[in-house]
């Protein structure tokens, strides 16, 4: 087996225009799912997958992301005074599960550009990318782990995918892919296109929020021209990788929510709230009563 993958990058510098007006003051990656920010679910997923070092790509006005992963002496003193030592320990442990660093993307020039800011952090190793506004819950292995395993299986870059309706493919991307014989949910990918027109769609498999890539992606990103929306697209760089070396797509096991959209935010909250230890039962009762009024 190839060397273990220990590094992950979480791009979280985007403007989040779909989440205006709240995004003016609160980074969309910090919007809560019940009582925790979206970003913390990503960090937990990476840690559960065996990642030890995470780089979060941040931007102006997004300092709350750094504060969240720091100790907070004021809260700690207040909690200790109330005898809640265990909670203080728990909060400190959450900050220390993995090494987290931050770097600023000084201009929001697209996801591909954000990833290129991670070059010196990543060095010459394969690494995982968790898109900062895509939260994925899995009852089996964490999705990043599922992709890392596929990287070790085939030795190629891996994209986490799901079949999506045509209306969404045109907003995301389409992959040219063939099922890998003998595998349940792995595909060999030879091409891809960002935001295709309907006649350009190969398959309805779209990349949803997780990829594992070889370090060669940085050389490709360095020469990738702005694409859809005038931004440097990670998909365009992965397209070059797929066309030359090939890539793997894994139809992952997990439920994905787009926290960069209002609908995704609400769906993630309802899904988590009904399963929440503290409020789950009461919230379920509320929902059942509420549904009757619709
Ligand atoms: P999105 O395209 O969903 O983010 O990028 P966006 O540009 O903020 O979205 P809208 O359309 O304006 O609402 C996916 C991830 O990549 C990050 C985003 O923060 C998000 O987590 N990203 C995007 C960057 O880090 N830098 C960028 O220049 C663009």
Boltz pocket constraint, residues with backbone or C-beta under 6 A from the ligand:
constraints:
  - pocket:
      binder: B
      contacts: [[A, 11], [A, 12], [A, 13], [A, 14], [A, 15], [A, 16], [A, 17], [A, 18], [A, 19], [A, 29], [A, 57], [A, 105], [A, 107], [A, 108], [A, 109], [A, 110], [A, 111], [A, 113], [A, 114], [A, 131], [A, 132], [A, 133], [A, 134], [A, 260]]
      max_distance: 6.0
